[in-house]
Amino acid sequence: MKEYLLTKSKHHKTVAWVLVGAGSAAIITGLIYNSSHKEGSFEQNFTGGFIIASGLICAGASIPYFISANSKKKRAASLAFGKQSILTPVNNVFCLTTQPAVFLRIPISR
């Protein structure tokens, strides 16, 4: 389960960075397009504005992916596998032995 959550977190973070990169590239492209057509027609100015707006939307769409990646990473960190020492009776004497255990850390405060 922990590996699954960590891979999902990694994939979401990759998608978020791709969206930020594509949005930034679109914004820069729109700004360059508008600056090269200063006295252009309405269609040329509208095209540059549309490219900038689509870049902003694309970059803004990355925010939920960053949030999701962070929450999945935190959830994966709360799961851990380890060994736990327990007292077991052996020949009427208690001995410490270890057994595999799954730990779930539940935070009390945020």
C-alpha positions in Angstrom: 0.0 0.0 0.0 2.8 2.4 0.9 4.6 1.8 -2.5 1.3 2.3 -4.3 0.7 5.7 -2.6 4.2 6.8 -3.2 4.1 6.0 -6.9 0.7 7.8 -7.2 2.2 10.8 -5.5 5.2 10.8 -7.9 2.9 10.5 -10.9 0.7 13.4 -9.7 3.7 15.6 -9.1 5.0 14.8 -12.6 1.7 15.7 -14.1 1.6 18.9 -12.1 5.1 20.0 -13.2 4.2 19.2 -16.9 1.1 21.4 -16.6 3.1 24.2 -15.0 5.8 23.9 -17.8 3.2 23.9 -20.6 1.3 26.8 -19.0 4.5 28.8 -18.7 5.5 28.1 -22.2 2.0 29.2 -23.5 2.2 32.4 -21.4 5.6 33.3 -22.8 4.5 32.4 -26.3 1.4 34.6 -26.0 3.5 37.5 -24.7 6.0 37.2 -27.5 3.1 36.9 -30.0 1.5 40.1 -28.7 4.7 42.0 -28.5 5.6 41.2 -32.1 2.2 42.5 -33.3 1.9 45.8 -31.5 -0.3 47.6 -34.1 -2.0 44.5 -35.4 -5.6 43.8 -36.0 -8.1 42.6 -33.4 -7.7 38.9 -34.5 -3.9 39.1 -33.8 -4.4 40.6 -30.4 -7.1 38.2 -29.6 -4.9 35.2 -30.5 -2.1 36.3 -28.2 -4.6 36.9 -25.4 -6.2 33.5 -25.9 -2.8 31.8 -25.8 -2.0 33.7 -22.5 -5.3 32.8 -21.0 -5.0 29.1 -21.9 -1.5 29.1 -20.3 -2.9 30.6 -17.1 -5.6 27.9 -17.1 -3.1 25.2 -17.7 -0.8 26.4 -14.9 -3.8 26.8 -12.6 -4.9 23.2 -13.3 -1.7 21.9 -11.8 -2.6 23.1 -8.3 -5.0 20.2 -7.5 -2.3 17.8 -8.7 0.3 19.3 -6.3 -2.2 19.1 -3.4 -3.1 15.5 -4.2 0.5 14.5 -4.5 1.3 16.0 -1.1 -1.7 14.3 0.6 -0.8 10.9 -0.9 2.8 11.4 0.3 1.7 12.2 3.8 -0.7 9.2 3.8 2.1 6.9 2.7 4.4 8.3 5.4 1.8 7.3 8.1 2.1 3.6 7.1 5.2 1.8 8.1 6.4 -1.8 8.5 8.7 -2.9 11.2 9.3 -5.2 14.1 7.7 -5.1 17.5 9.0 -6.7 20.7 6.5 -8.7 22.6 6.6 -10.8 25.8 5.9 -14.5 25.0 5.8 -17.3 27.6 8.5 -19.9 27.1 8.8 -22.7 29.7 6.9 -20.7 32.3 9.3 -17.7 31.7 8.5 -14.6 29.7 11.0 -13.8 26.9 11.2 -10.9 24.5 10.6 -11.9 20.9 10.1 -9.8 17.8 7.3 -10.1 15.3 6.6 -8.3 12.1 4.1 -5.4 12.5 2.3 -2.8 10.5 2.3 0.7 12.1 -0.3 3.3 11.3 0.5 6.7 12.6 -2.6 8.9 13.1 -1.9 12.6 13.7 -4.0 14.1 16.4 -3.6 17.7 15.4 -3.1 19.3 12.0 
